[in-house]
């Protein structure tokens, strides 16, 4: 992390943005620690010429691991700037605080550009680099609930209500967390209800196209109510946890449990397609004792 000559901070991160929003979260973390706005953070990522080595944004590590590195680098740079500002103004460092484009030292605001010139004259550069690792770490807990209707004749499932609660620690960006959950639920519904991987005797996939391997479209996915649990984590950046793939985990089990509750039959194979449901439903009705008047 470096303070540029133009008063804008450059944040260089090795991790890769896959669309889950880590770029936004990293900028938010840095801006928060440096007492500035995201517009004053210039992000450089996934450039091996300008960033350090990164093990990869997988296993929910994009926010947790890289986010901790960003947090530590931002704090180190902030402390370096405050220490110089205190010495420059002749006040105690405890009397100094970051103030967007400057530093407040005992009530006097010193612009960062002024501090940059003074530091440059003495051969000092405002920069800091820090690392973070994947251990120790914590994981997100998710739970999901469905209310469904099952057609007695065809076995078709219709989702009437979908609710997921997630314990993601301190939420850095609520909109991104909700979007991550909604996307995970959509994927989970596809795994549970429509996506059916068929192979022949030689192990080759026999339905390798979207006409026969059906993924859910926007019209197939119900609105999901997302509940964000008020909690905090002790080792994540700003006490947050990594979200990523975990929101997909409870979807299929919740649908299978709802189906068992609705029909009285436990289905133990996915996907829960109408043709797979129809046979056991007929058998359950056949085995059920008839009620005579």
N, C-alpha and C positions, 0 to 999 in steps of 0.2 A: 504494500500500500504506500503510495507516494503522493505528496502534495505538489502539484504542478506549478509552474511559474504564473499560470493564469488564475490561480486560486481554486482550481478544480482538483479534486482527489482522483487519482487513478487507482482502481482496484483490479489487480491481476490475479485471476483464479484459474487453476488448472482444470477444474471440473467442466463437464459438458452439459449444456442445456438440451434436454430432450423434450421440452414442451411442458414439463411439470411445474415450471415457474421458479426454479432455483435462482435464475439470474435476477429476478425481481426481489426475491427474498434476501439475497446477498447484498444488494444495493441498500435495501431497507435496514439491514443490520448495521452496515457501515455508517449510513447516514445517522442512525439513532445514536451510535456511540460517539460520533464526531460532532454531534450537536448541529447538524446541518440538514439539508433537504436532499432527496434522491436526485434532483436535477444537478447537484454539484458533485455527483459521483460518476466517473467515467469508467465503465466496465470493460475489461479485456479478459477474454476467456478462451480456453482450448487452443492457445497459441504456445507451442513448446519453445519458441524463441523468446517469449516474453514472460512466461509463467513457469512455476515450479512443477515438479512431477505430481501427477494425481493418479490414484489407484483406480478411479472410475466411478461414475455416478450410477451405482447399482445397489441393490439390497437396501433401499431407502436411505442411501448415504449422501445424496446430493445436498440436502440441507444440513444433516447432522454433522458429517465430517467436515466438509468444506465450509459450512456455516460457522463451525467452531474456529476454524482457521481464520476466517474473515473477522470474527469477533475479537480474537486475540491480536491480530495485526492492527485492527482499528484502535483497540485500547492502547497498544504499544505506541502507535503514531500519535494518538491524542496526548498521552503522557509526555512524549518527547516535545511536542509543540508547547504544551503547558509549561514544562520545565524551562524551555528557552524563553517563553514570554515572561515568566516570572523573573528570570535573570535579566532580561532586557529592560524591564520596567522597575526592577529593584524592589519587588514585593514578594511575599511568601507565595509558594506555589498553591497553597490551599486557598488563596484569595483569587485564583484565576479559574476561569471557566470558558469552555468553547461557546461561541456565539455566532453560528452560521459562518459568515465570511470573515470572522475575526475572533479575537480572544478578549474577554472582559477581565481586566486585572485591577482589582480593588476599585471597581466603578469606572475605570477608564478603558475604552474600547480601542484595541490595536488591530487594524486590518491584517489579514493573513499576508497580503502582498507586502506590507511593511516588514513583517517578520521574515518573509522570504528573502527580501533584500539584505536585511541585517544578518541573517544566517549565511547567505551566500558569500557575503564579504568576509566571513570567518571560516569559509570552507565547510559549512554544515549543510547537510541535505536532510529534509524532512521525509524520511522513508522508514518503513518497518516491514519485516517479513516474519511470519509465524506458520507453524504446521499444526495439524491435528490428526488424530488417528481414530480408527473405528472401535477402539475399546478403551475404557468401558463405554457402554452405550445402553440405551433403553429402546423399547419398541412401543408402537401404538397399539391400543386395544380397541376393537370395533365390535359392535353387535348390531344385528339387523332383524327387522320384523316385517313380515308380509301379511296382508289380508288378501286371500285369493278366492276365486270362484272356479269350480270345476264342472264342466258340462257332463252330465250323467251318461249321455249317449256317445258323444264323440271323444271324450277325454280331454278336450281343450281346456287349457288353463288361462284364466284372465286375472291379471294383477289389479286389485282394487285399491290397495294402499301399500306404500313402500316407505319405511322409516329406517334410517341408520344413525346410530350414535357413535361418536368417535372421541377417544381420549388422546389428543395429539399434543398435550402439554399447552404451553402458551402459544396461541395462534398468532403467527407473524403476519399472515395475509389471509383473512377469513374467506375472501372471494376465491382465492386459489384453492384453499382446502375444500370448500364446497364443490368447486368444479372437479377436483380430483376424486372426491367421493362419488359424485354423479357419474363420472366416466367409469369408475371402477364398478359401480352397480350395473351400468349398461353392459360392460364386458361380462360380468358375472351372470346376468340374465341370459346372455348369449350362450355361455358355457352350459347353463343349467337347462335351458328350454329349447334351443334351436340348433346349436352347432354340433354336427354329428360327423365324426371322422370315420370314413369307411375305407377299409383296405381289402385287397384281394388276397388270394392264397400265396402270392409271391411277395406280399408286404407292400405293394404299391397302392397309393391312394386312388380310389376310384371316383371320388367327387371333388376334383381339384379346381373347382370354379365356384363363383358366388351364386350361381343359379341353384346348385345342389348343396353347397356348404353355406348355410344361411346364417349370416350375422344380423343382429337386430339393427333396424333403421331407427331414425328419430321417432317415427310413428309407433314403433314397437315398445319403446322405453317409457315406463310410467314416470311421473314426477315423483322424486324422492325427497322426503323431508329429512334434512340433515341437522342433527343435534350435536353441538360442540360442547363437550364436557369441560367445565371449569376446573382445570388442574394445572400442575406445573411439574417439570422434570428437573432433576438436579444436575445432569451432566450435559444436556443439550444446549445449543446456542440460545441465549436469552430464555433458557428453561423450556425450549420447544423440543418436539420430537419430530422425526422424519415421517412423512405421511406415505407417499409412494403407493406401492401395490397392495398394502394391507387391507384397503377398503373392499377389495374383491373377495376376501376370504370368507366372510359369513354369508354371502349371498346364496350360493347353492344349498348349503345346509338349512338356511332359513326357509327357502322355497320347498325343500323336501319335507321339512317338519310341518309346514303349512299344508302341504298336500296330504300328508298322513293324517293330520287333524281333520281335514275336510272329508276324506274318503274312508278313513279307518284302515287303509292299506299302506304298508311301508314299502316305498320304492327305493332300491339300492343301486341303481345304475342311472347314469346321465347320458344324454339329455332326457328330460322329462317330456318327451314328445307325446302327442295324442295317441299315436299307434302303440306306444309303449305302455301307456296308462290304460287304454281301452280294455285289453285282455284281462288284467287283474281285477278291474272294476266289475266286469261281467262275472268272473269267477266268484268274487266276493258276494255279489247279489245272488248267485246260484247257491252258494253255501249257506247263506243267511236263512234261518228258519222262517217259514211263512207264518203270518199272523192270521188266525181265523177269527171271524166275528163270533 
